[in-house]
Amino acid sequence: MTTEVAHSERSHHQEEQTLEEMRQGRQYLKYTFYKLLPSWREASEGEREEARLEFSKILYQYDERMIVKSFCLLGTRGDCDFMLWTISERLEDFQDLLSDLSKSRLGRFVTTSYSYLSMTRRSEYIRDHRHPGQEGDALKKVPGNAKYLFVYPFIKKREWYNLSPEERHRMMMDHIRTGHKFPSVKINTSYSYGLDDQEFVLSFESDYPSDFLELVMVLRSTEASKYTQLEVPIFTCVSTPADELVKLI
């Protein structure tokens, strides 16, 4: 199948979809990074213990209605201490969770360092490309059990959108093939157009930070990378269940 034909079929498929059809089954993703205030260390041990227990209880309660994964950033970033990766089909779930956390005992001692909102969408580049377990064609995100998660916001240069669809497709397929050289790294691409300041939020799951480092270095040499405008800050997060996280903070 030629690139022109493949693009024609993709465009035809997109035109056939109504707005109502495109709404179905999509999820919101929220990455919220927190920093403990100095007052946290000044509180009594009893007060901190009550706050830890309440925090852990809230997370486990919300895990029954949405996906909630907690991560520790102590030792990997200086401007945030932990992160909550939450996934839901309802924006209101995020509001409820963060409202309960802000009103909790721990809420008095934390500030939000960074916050990224995004949404799932089928990739326009991989519809004529298939491989087992592929990312990009699913509207449901199911986090794996990898030890580490690497997260960053992403913005492309406006020149990218002035290229022909065929040219963008060619470059992205090369970019994707390069990424397949690192099967130990799973990418989660989500879209933020109109929802937040960035255009995408990218997160990568892996048990091997060295593999992610090598992947990023190799991707720098792809043709598509020259159209990158922003891909910082980058967060190295350690997967840490709530009951373990509270022991560290």
N, C-alpha and C positions, 0 to 999 in steps of 0.2 A: 504493500500500500504506500503510495507516495505521500510526502508531507502535505501537498496541496489537498489531496483527497481526504486525508485524515483530518485536516483542519476543517474542511467543508462539512464532514460528518459531525464533528464536534459542534460547529456553529449551528448546524441544522438541529442537533439535539437540544442545544441551549434555547434556540428560538421556539421549539415546540413546548418547552416548559412554561407554565404560567407562574405568576408570582405565588399563587396559592400552593402550587406543587413544590416550588423551591423553598417554601417555609417548612415543609414537613420534615420531621425527624432531626432537626438541627439542634446543636447544643451551644451553650455559652461556656467559655472557659475564663476563669479569673485566677490570676497569680497575684497574691497580696503579700508583701514583704513588711515585716515588723522589726522595730528596734526598741529594745528595752531602755527605759529612761534611767538616769542615775538614781532616782528615788527608789527604784526597785531594790537596790542593794542596801538602801538605808532602812527599808521596812523590816519588821521583826520576822524571825523565822516562822513563827506561827501564822502571821499574816500571809507570808509568801506560800506556805504550804496550803492554806485554804484556797488561795488564788490558783495554785497549780491544779488542785483537785477539781475545782469548778471549771477551769479551762478544759481539762481533759474530758470532763463529763459533757460539756457543750459540744465538743467535736464529735464524740461518739454518738450523741443524739442526732446531730445533723447528718451523720454518715448513713442514717437509715432512710433519708429522703433525697440525698444527692451524693456525689462522689467528693470525698474530702481526704486529701493526702497532706501530711505535714512533713516539713523538711527543716533541718538545722543548717544554719550558715555560720555558726560560731567557728572562727578560725579560717573561714574562706572569704568573708567580706567584713569590712570595718563599719559599714553603714547600715547593716541589718543583721538580725540574730536568728530569725526563723521565718518560714514562708508557708502559706497555705495555698495549695493548688486545689481549686474547687471547680466542679463541672456539673452543670444542670441545664435543663431545658427552660428554666424560668429565672429571669433576672431577679425576681422577688426573693428567691432562695438566698441569693448573695446578700441582699439587704437584711433579711432576717438574721442570718448568721452573724454578719458583722455588727449588727445592732446589738445582738445578745452578747457578743464578745466585748464591745465597747462599754456595755453596762455592767460587765462582770468585774470582779475584784482585780483581775489582771489588766482590764482595760484602763485603769487609772495609771498604769505603769508602762504603757507601750505607745508608740507612735507609728503611723504607717509611713515607711520609707519610700516604697514604690508600689504602684498598683497598675496592673495591665488587664484590660478586658478584651476579649476576642470571641470569635464564633466559628463553628465548623462550616466548611464549604467544600464541595467536590472540586478537585484541581482541574483546571482546563488543560493541563499538559499531559496527563497520564491516561486519558480515556482510551487511547489506542495502544496502551502499554500495560501489560499484566505480568505479575510475578507473585508467588505465594506470600501472604502476609503483608502485601504492599500498603504503604501509607498514601493518603491523598484522595482515595476514592470512597472513604467511609465518613458518614456524618456523625458517628458515635465514637467518642474517644474513650478507650479503656486503658488506663495506665497499667504498666506492667509492674514487675517486682524488682526492677533494677535498683542498685544501691545508690546511684547518683543521677541527678537531673541537672541539665545545663539549660538556662533560660536566657533569652534576650529579645528585646523589641527589634523590629526590622522595618526599614523604609527603603524603597528603591528610588533612584533618580527619576525625575519626570521624563527624561529622554527615553527611558525604557518603554514607556507607554506610547511613544511616538513611533516605535519600531513596528514593522508589519507583524501580524500574528504568526506568520510562518517563521520569521526570524527569531522571535521570542521562543517559539516552540523548539526550534533547532538548538538554541543555546541552553534551554532548560533541560532538554533530553540529555545533553552532554553533562550538565550539572548533576542530574539524577544518576546517570551511569557512574559518575565519579563517586557519588555517595554509596553506591552498591558495593564498592570495594571494602566497605567497613560494616559488615553485617551485624557486628556487636553493638552498633549504635542505632537506636530507633528514633526517628524524627516524628514530632507532632507539630504539624503546621496548622495555625488557626489565623483567622482574618479579622482585622480591626477597622477596615474602611468605614469611616463615619461613626464608629462606636467609641474610638479612643484616639490618642494622638498619633500612634504608630499605624502602619499598614498591616503588619503581621506580628504575631508573637510566635517565636520558634522555641520549642523545648526538645531536648535530646536525652533519651534514657540510655544508660549504659552502666555496666559494672566496671568499666575500665576507663578512667579519665585520660589515660595515655592515648587510647584509640580515638577519643573525641578530639584531643589536641592534634593528632595526625590528620584527622578528617578535615578540620578547619584549615590547617596549613595547605592541604592539597586543593581544597575548594578555592583558595585565594587565586589559584592560577587558571581557573576556568574563565571563559569569556564572559559569562553572565555576571561574574563578580565585579566587573568594572562599572556596573550600573547600580552598585550598592551605595546608598547615601548614609545610612545609619545602621549599626548593629551593636550598639552599646547602650547601657551597661550590660555586662555578661555576669550571670550569677551561677556559681557552683554550689549546688544544694545536695545535702546528704539526706536520703530518705530516713525518716525517724518517726516511728509511731508516736501518737500523742502521749502515751504513758511513759515512753522513754524520753521524749522531748522535754517534758516537765522536770525531769531529773537533771537536765543539763542547763536549764535557764535559771 
